[in-house]
Amino acid sequence: MHTVSIRLSLAMAVAFSAHAVADIKIGVGAPFTGPNAAFGDQIWRGAAQAAADINASGGVNGEKIVLVKGDDACEPKQAVAAANQMVNVEHVVGVIAHYCSSSAIPATEIYDEAQIIAITPAASSPKLTERGLPDVFRMSGRDDQQGQVAADYIAQTLKAKSVAVIHDKDTFGQGVADTTLLALKKQGVPAVIYEGLTRGEKDFNAVVTKIRSSKAEVVYFGGCHPEAGPLVRQMREQGSTIPFVTTDCTVTDQLVATAGGKQYTKGVLMTFYPDPRKLASGKDVVAKFRAAGYEPESYTLFSYASVQALAAAFAGAGTTDGPKASEWLKSHSVDTVLGSKSFTAQGDLKDRSEE
């Protein structure tokens, strides 16, 4: 009897200890390896700083946030494997995921089945939030919005009469190229070339020759910096000086590296949001990053804001239950480093006019 009571006391002590140090595990799915690893680094740094700041302020409902990496390499199959690892082995209760739409779409099927809330800081394919998955959100805009902005600029500011539309055959790259193409057609700007590249290739001279022969006045490229860099370099090396317009997936210093120098990227135009580093809502966080020697470019602050939104949902709902947190997030606005954010019923950001 005495032995049993000791074991019972020890069991109770262990249980109490486990409860006292309970963590809120949040997965971070991103390309930590591969050609888009620069964006994975941004997403991780943003999430890590947000978690540290929230924990320093007392955590969420008295518990600390612990982040778990899920490397998807921007590859759909690897994204599914990473999602399963985070859900079934790490037992995360929320996810910041993913960067590439081609990874986010299949991975969020895993989170949906497990009823885990997921917020992407970057994936922009309209399909992501149009499948009716109740626990999927995005902190960024959509391809159809980005494509319209690019088309407006090409037609109205550059006043181009023809355009070469090139894409990387990926869910994001081809998707945004298609929306840009459609918007250009509505403005009377024809595409004299519409062609896909293969991700990972570096020799695009044959495509450049076609672009030059087509007499296109602008090149629009739907894709990311690993292909955009070599493409624009080879255009310049062949003597083409026409404007090169591309996407938010090139907003990184790595574009210069993949192009081989600033002399090749001068004048490259990218569609992106107003610089989030200049927002008053995030000035203290930006200063903290810079004091640590890191420039929070591109999607760093979007990732930070995504963690803030998850934390707010868990705190507001009083639980890490995915459906309850999602319900709370769809009916409340959240203060973030990007300003006040609120979401539609399908998980997209609301326009100010919708509020």
C-alpha positions in Angstrom: 0.0 0.0 0.0 2.8 2.3 0.8 4.5 1.7 -2.5 1.3 2.3 -4.4 0.8 5.6 -2.7 4.3 6.7 -3.5 3.8 5.8 -7.2 0.5 7.6 -7.2 2.1 10.7 -5.7 4.9 10.6 -8.3 2.3 10.2 -11.1 0.4 13.2 -9.9 3.5 15.3 -9.6 4.5 14.4 -13.2 1.1 15.2 -14.5 1.1 18.5 -12.6 4.5 19.3 -14.0 3.5 18.5 -17.6 0.5 20.8 -17.2 2.6 23.6 -15.8 4.9 23.6 -18.8 2.3 22.9 -21.5 3.2 24.4 -24.8 1.3 25.6 -27.8 3.0 23.9 -30.7 2.8 25.8 -34.0 4.2 24.3 -37.2 6.0 26.5 -39.7 5.8 24.9 -43.2 8.1 26.6 -45.7 11.0 25.9 -48.1 13.9 25.7 -45.8 15.9 23.9 -48.5 15.9 24.2 -52.2 16.0 27.2 -54.6 13.3 29.1 -52.6 15.0 28.7 -49.2 15.5 32.5 -48.9 11.7 32.8 -48.5 11.7 30.0 -45.9 14.3 31.9 -43.9 12.1 35.0 -44.0 9.1 33.1 -42.9 10.9 31.3 -40.1 12.6 34.5 -38.8 9.2 36.3 -38.8 7.5 33.5 -36.9 10.3 33.0 -34.5 10.4 36.7 -33.5 6.6 36.8 -33.1 6.7 33.8 -30.9 9.5 35.2 -28.8 7.7 38.5 -28.4 4.4 36.9 -27.5 6.0 34.6 -25.0 7.8 37.5 -23.4 4.4 39.1 -22.9 3.0 36.1 -21.1 2.3 33.7 -23.9 -1.2 32.6 -25.0 -3.6 31.7 -22.2 -0.6 31.3 -19.9 1.2 28.9 -22.2 4.3 29.4 -24.4 4.4 29.1 -28.1 6.9 26.5 -29.4 7.6 26.4 -33.2 8.2 23.3 -35.2 9.8 23.4 -38.7 8.3 21.5 -41.6 10.5 21.7 -44.7 8.5 21.5 -47.9 11.2 22.7 -50.4 8.3 24.1 -52.4 7.6 20.6 -53.6 4.0 19.3 -53.2 4.9 15.7 -52.2 7.4 16.9 -49.6 4.8 19.4 -48.4 2.4 16.6 -47.7 5.1 14.6 -45.9 6.0 17.7 -43.8 2.3 18.3 -43.0 1.8 14.7 -41.9 4.9 14.9 -39.7 3.8 18.1 -38.0 0.3 16.9 -37.4 0.8 13.2 -36.5 4.2 13.3 -34.9 4.7 16.8 -33.5 1.0 17.3 -32.7 0.9 20.9 -33.7 -2.3 22.8 -33.0 -1.8 25.5 -35.7 0.3 26.0 -38.7 2.0 28.9 -40.5 2.0 27.4 -44.0 3.0 27.4 -46.7 5.0 29.7 -49.1 4.3 28.1 -52.5 0.7 27.6 -53.5 1.6 24.3 -55.0 2.7 23.2 -51.5 0.0 24.9 -49.6 -3.0 23.4 -51.5 -2.2 19.7 -50.8 -0.8 20.3 -47.3 -3.9 22.2 -46.2 -5.9 19.1 -47.0 -4.0 17.4 -44.2 -4.6 20.2 -41.8 -8.3 20.3 -42.7 -8.7 16.6 -42.0 -7.1 17.1 -38.6 -9.2 20.2 -37.9 -6.0 22.3 -37.4 -6.1 26.0 -38.2 -3.6 27.1 -40.9 -2.6 30.6 -42.0 -0.4 31.1 -45.0 1.8 34.3 -45.0 2.3 34.1 -48.8 0.5 31.5 -50.9 -1.7 33.4 -53.3 -3.6 30.9 -55.5 -7.3 31.7 -55.4 -7.9 27.9 -55.2 -6.4 27.8 -51.7 -9.4 29.5 -50.1 -12.0 28.6 -52.6 -12.3 24.9 -51.7 -14.5 25.5 -48.7 -11.9 24.4 -46.1 -13.1 26.1 -42.9 -9.8 26.4 -41.1 -7.6 27.8 -43.9 -6.6 31.5 -44.0 -4.2 33.8 -45.8 -2.4 36.9 -44.7 -1.5 37.9 -48.2 -3.3 38.9 -51.4 -4.4 36.6 -54.3 -3.1 36.0 -57.8 -6.2 37.6 -59.4 -5.4 40.8 -57.5 -1.7 40.7 -58.3 -2.3 40.0 -62.0 -4.7 43.0 -62.3 -2.1 45.3 -60.8 0.6 44.0 -63.2 -1.7 44.4 -66.2 -2.7 47.9 -65.3 0.9 49.0 -65.0 1.9 47.4 -68.3 -1.0 48.9 -70.2 -1.4 52.2 -68.5 2.0 53.2 -67.3 4.4 51.4 -69.7 1.8 51.8 -72.4 2.9 48.6 -74.1 1.2 47.4 -77.2 2.3 43.8 -77.0 3.7 41.6 -74.3 5.5 38.2 -73.9 4.0 36.2 -71.1 6.3 33.6 -69.6 5.7 31.4 -66.6 7.3 28.5 -64.7 4.5 26.0 -65.0 4.0 26.0 -61.2 0.6 26.6 -59.6 1.6 30.1 -58.5 3.6 31.1 -61.5 1.2 29.9 -64.2 -1.8 31.1 -62.2 -0.6 34.6 -61.8 0.6 34.7 -65.5 -2.9 33.6 -66.6 -4.7 36.3 -64.5 -2.3 38.9 -65.9 -2.9 37.7 -69.4 -6.6 37.8 -69.0 -6.5 41.3 -67.6 -4.2 42.5 -70.4 -6.6 41.1 -73.0 -9.4 43.2 -71.5 -7.2 46.3 -72.0 -6.4 45.4 -75.6 -2.8 44.4 -75.0 -2.2 41.1 -76.9 0.3 38.4 -75.8 2.6 37.7 -78.7 4.2 34.8 -76.8 2.7 32.6 -74.0 5.2 30.0 -73.0 6.3 27.9 -69.9 9.7 27.3 -68.6 10.8 24.3 -66.5 11.6 25.1 -62.9 15.3 24.4 -62.1 16.6 25.1 -65.6 19.1 27.9 -66.2 19.5 28.1 -70.0 16.7 30.2 -71.4 18.4 31.5 -74.5 16.0 29.8 -76.9 13.1 31.5 -75.2 14.9 34.8 -75.2 15.5 34.4 -79.0 11.7 34.0 -79.4 11.0 37.0 -77.3 13.3 39.2 -79.4 11.8 37.9 -82.6 8.3 38.5 -81.4 8.9 42.3 -81.1 7.2 42.2 -77.6 7.5 45.5 -75.8 7.4 44.1 -72.3 8.1 40.7 -70.8 5.9 39.5 -67.9 7.3 36.6 -66.0 5.1 34.5 -63.6 7.5 32.7 -61.3 10.2 33.1 -58.7 13.8 34.4 -58.5 15.6 31.2 -59.3 14.3 31.3 -62.9 13.7 35.1 -63.2 17.4 35.9 -62.5 18.8 33.8 -65.4 16.0 34.8 -67.7 16.5 38.5 -67.4 20.3 38.1 -67.5 20.1 36.2 -70.8 17.7 38.8 -72.2 20.2 41.6 -71.4 23.1 39.6 -72.7 21.3 39.1 -76.0 20.7 42.9 -76.2 17.1 43.1 -75.1 16.4 46.1 -73.0 12.6 45.9 -72.8 10.9 46.2 -69.4 10.8 43.0 -67.3 7.8 42.8 -65.0 7.5 40.0 -62.5 5.9 38.8 -59.2 6.3 39.1 -55.5 8.2 35.8 -55.6 11.3 37.7 -56.7 11.3 40.2 -53.9 14.5 39.1 -52.3 18.2 40.0 -52.6 18.7 36.5 -54.1 17.3 37.8 -57.4 20.5 39.8 -57.9 22.6 36.7 -57.0 20.7 34.4 -59.5 20.9 37.0 -62.2 24.7 37.4 -61.7 24.8 41.0 -60.6 22.9 44.3 -60.2 23.7 45.3 -63.8 21.2 42.7 -65.0 18.4 43.5 -62.5 18.4 47.2 -62.9 14.9 48.3 -63.9 13.2 45.0 -63.1 9.7 45.7 -61.9 7.9 43.6 -59.3 4.3 43.5 -58.0 4.3 43.7 -54.2 2.4 45.4 -51.4 3.3 48.8 -50.1 6.5 48.3 -48.1 5.3 46.8 -44.8 8.5 47.9 -43.1 7.2 51.5 -43.4 4.0 50.9 -41.5 3.7 52.6 -38.1 2.1 49.4 -36.7 5.3 47.5 -37.2 8.0 50.0 -36.6 9.1 48.6 -33.2 9.4 45.1 -34.6 11.3 46.3 -37.7 13.7 48.2 -35.4 14.2 45.0 -33.3 15.1 43.0 -36.4 17.5 45.7 -37.6 19.2 46.0 -34.2 19.9 42.2 -34.5 21.4 42.7 -37.9 18.6 41.4 -40.0 16.6 43.3 -42.6 13.0 42.0 -42.5 12.4 42.0 -46.3 9.5 40.5 -48.3 7.4 38.0 -46.2 9.1 38.3 -42.8 6.5 40.6 -41.4 3.6 38.6 -43.1 4.8 35.6 -41.2 5.1 37.6 -37.9 1.5 38.8 -38.5 0.3 35.3 -39.1 1.6 34.1 -35.7 -0.1 37.1 -34.2 -3.4 36.1 -35.8 -3.1 32.5 -34.6 -2.2 33.6 -31.1 -5.2 36.1 -31.0 -7.5 33.3 -32.2 -6.4 30.9 -29.5 -6.6 33.6 -26.8 -10.0 34.9 -28.0 -11.5 31.4 -28.3 -9.9 30.3 -25.0 -8.8 27.1 -26.7 -6.5 25.7 -29.4 -9.3 23.8 -30.9 -9.1 24.5 -34.6 -12.8 25.0 -35.5 -13.4 27.3 -32.5 -10.3 29.3 -33.2 -11.3 29.7 -36.8 -14.8 30.8 -35.9 -13.4 33.4 -33.6 -10.9 34.7 -36.3 -13.7 35.1 -38.9 -15.7 37.3 -36.6 -13.0 39.5 -35.0 -10.3 41.8 -36.3 -6.7 41.3 -35.2 -4.0 44.0 -34.6 -0.8 43.0 -36.3 2.5 44.5 -37.5 0.7 44.9 -40.8 -2.1 46.8 -39.2 -5.6 45.7 -38.3 -6.6 42.5 -40.2 -9.9 40.7 -40.6 -11.0 37.8 -42.7 -13.8 36.7 -44.9 -15.9 33.6 -44.3 -13.6 31.7 -46.8 -10.4 32.9 -45.1 -9.2 35.7 -47.4 -8.3 39.1 -46.1 -11.3 41.5 -46.1 -11.2 44.7 -48.1 -11.6 47.8 -45.9 -14.9 48.3 -47.7 -16.3 45.0 -46.5 -15.9 45.9 -42.9 
